[in-house]
């Protein structure tokens, strides 16, 4: 009996020791993709803000909504990146601006639109051809969480090119967005220890040299818990995005207008729970703050407008 107890104690110490060594060496953090994998997430949104018009009038805004988002892995590349199709099978949002209320719902290809409680005729559009709603939007993601490419749909290319052409005429220096290597990797290239923080600051010009974008992000591995044989990592994060828009003269009509954007700033504070065993996000809580200030000068008159908003969202795997 004593020998049996001794053996059990030795095995237990070996298991604990192996776990401690793994914790000291760090935990690899990476998404894992397998062809045919389907991930479903329920999204809850709520937020408020204010819109200050050029004449100084302030309108309050509110947002509440929910949606379901589906990701299907349609292929895995040689470098481990996944080709993923995203689809939004249902959504329900309500927006309040001052005294006006609007509600939008989408499910099973059916769009319903309400204004101040009265159902309205939805826009005459073929939803089946709209990316993310009627047809999947495909993108490529790396195991470290960077968007490597977005496959633009063929439908609507003409309208999109016309819209971009109009923007290029109105805003000198504006270029079509580059969807390759968007953003920065979420995870570092090395195993991460509990308590470790990884930071990254990146500068890019996705809309042209006259509109530089600076992104600073920081994440910390707060803990790793073993739940039913699954290693669940809790990761806290903070990200800040600043966009600089140099003063430029645009011509929306026959009148020239000089527009400057002294501030475009977005911050995101997050807490994420990541299944390191299966390489999948289990849950995420995000608090977003957004501020934009715009100054316009035309016909020797100057006006200013601004938008401020705060948004909370919860993303939960089904």
Secondary structure by P-SEA (a helix, b strand, c coil): caaaaaaaaaaaaaaaaaaaaaaaabbbbbbbbcccbbbbbbbbbbccbbbbcccbbbbbbbbbbcbbbbbbbcccccccccbbbbbbcbbbbbbbcccbbbbbbbcccbbbbbccccccccccccccccccccbbbbbccccccccccccccccaaaaaaaaaaaaaaacccccccccccccccccccccccccbbbbbbbbbccccccbbbbbbbbbbbccccccccbbbbbbbbbbbbbbbbcbbbbbcccbbbbbbbcbbbbbbbbbbbbccccccccbbbbbbbbbbbbbbbcccbbbbbbccbbbbbbbbcc
